[in-house]
Amino acid sequence: MSAEPAAGAPAELSPLDEARFGVKSARAREVNTQNLPAVLDFCAVNQVEFLVARCSTADISAVHALESAGFHLMDTLLYLRFDLKKTPIPPNDSSVLIRPVRPDEVDQVGTLAFTAFENFYGHYHADPRLDPRKSTEVYVSWAQRCCTEPSAASLVLAAETEGKLVGFRALRVNSPTQGEFILAGVSPEYQRRGIYRAFIVEGLQWCRERGLEEVLNSTHVANVAVQRACARVGFEPAYSWYTFHKWFQ
Ligand SMILES: CC(C)(COP(=O)(O)OP(=O)(O)OC[C@H]1O[C@@H](n2cnc3c(N)ncnc32)[C@H](O)[C@@H]1OP(=O)(O)O)[C@@H](O)C(=O)NCCC(=O)NCCS
């Protein structure tokens, strides 16, 4: 559920986090015992104050090294995978209209993201040093970027019912074979009516029509709604990541 550093680099600066939270920020992907010193050096050289670091849940020595270095666990991301080659996509049985978002609906998507992600339990909200409202605004601006920047998302679907926009689902084509569901939210008063499931089914259809072979969906390990919907449709667990934060001051 978030942008990652370039492959190969130990870490990279995060201008988006810096602009949002007002502290020099960086991100590190796949930290392990070998590259942790390089990650810490990168932060020292660049005077980083706030670091977001991911490590595999299978790498317990990395977890212990991060704990010893003063990192704090903020969330656990579970990746689910749908095999488009062998798994049939069930029908969309929702009466809610699922369609591509329109250019004039970017502000509405932002408002929807605010209501859906207010009080969310992702790694930003989990950190007591980060302003909760600013943490919610991370998702607002991310959802809006998905609507306006092709590098952020390949498609944003909207759910419309009773003449209102009540949900959004962004997805991205990662490669000629892989799609990824990246961000979704449903207006609280329209939750538990199968709208997220409808997004999954329509999103999978879109990916299959483009010849993709698999679709990934990552979710907070405590997000039962996403996991239930994905399990029913035919996603399978693939791998998982811990998200740690480190404050240098
Ligand atoms: C997660 C979210 C998108 C689900 O949307 P939704 O339209 O309510 O989901 P659905 O109605 O399709 O429900 C999917 C399944 O989850 C269950 N469910 C929905 N909300 C639930 C909740 N709060 N607690 C437990 N189960 C829940 C439903 O009962 C359904 O399971 P079932 O098939 O066994 O009945 C919505 O709760 C939301 O916007 N949450 C905040 C943002 C978020 O978590 N986004 C996803 C990560 S990017």
The ligand as an ORCA input file, in Angstrom:
! r2SCAN-3c Opt
* xyz 0 1
  C     -11.973     -2.487      3.337
  C     -13.192     -1.867      2.652
  C     -12.768     -1.284      1.310
  C     -14.219     -2.976      2.447
  O     -15.291     -2.449      1.699
  P     -16.763     -3.059      1.730
  O     -17.462     -2.602      0.490
  O     -17.400     -2.784      3.035
  O     -16.460     -4.637      1.624
  P     -17.516     -5.771      1.231
  O     -18.911     -5.321      1.581
  O     -17.273     -6.193     -0.186
  O     -17.136     -6.906      2.245
  C     -16.103     -7.806      2.021
  C     -16.085     -8.831      3.147
  O     -15.579     -8.225      4.341
  C     -16.555     -8.268      5.365
  N     -16.449     -7.000      6.074
  C     -16.707     -5.764      5.603
  N     -16.417     -4.846      6.544
  C     -15.972     -5.536      7.615
  C     -15.502     -5.157      8.893
  N     -15.441     -3.873      9.265
  N     -15.119     -6.129      9.748
  C     -15.159     -7.429      9.394
  N     -15.578     -7.856      8.179
  C     -15.979     -6.915      7.309
  C     -17.886     -8.451      4.663
  O     -18.840     -9.038      5.489
  C     -17.451     -9.348      3.518
  O     -17.224    -10.655      4.003
  P     -18.263    -11.848      3.721
  O     -18.167    -12.123      2.251
  O     -17.764    -12.936      4.563
  O     -19.604    -11.319      4.132
  C     -13.823     -0.751      3.539
  O     -14.080     -1.299      4.825
  C     -12.923      0.472      3.681
  O     -13.014      1.403      2.877
  N     -12.066      0.469      4.721
  C     -11.101      1.558      4.979
  C     -10.006      1.635      3.917
  C      -9.391      0.284      3.626
  O      -9.163     -0.548      4.498
  N      -9.069      0.049      2.331
  C      -8.512     -1.219      1.871
  C      -7.026     -1.207      1.879
  S      -6.340     -0.217      0.581
*
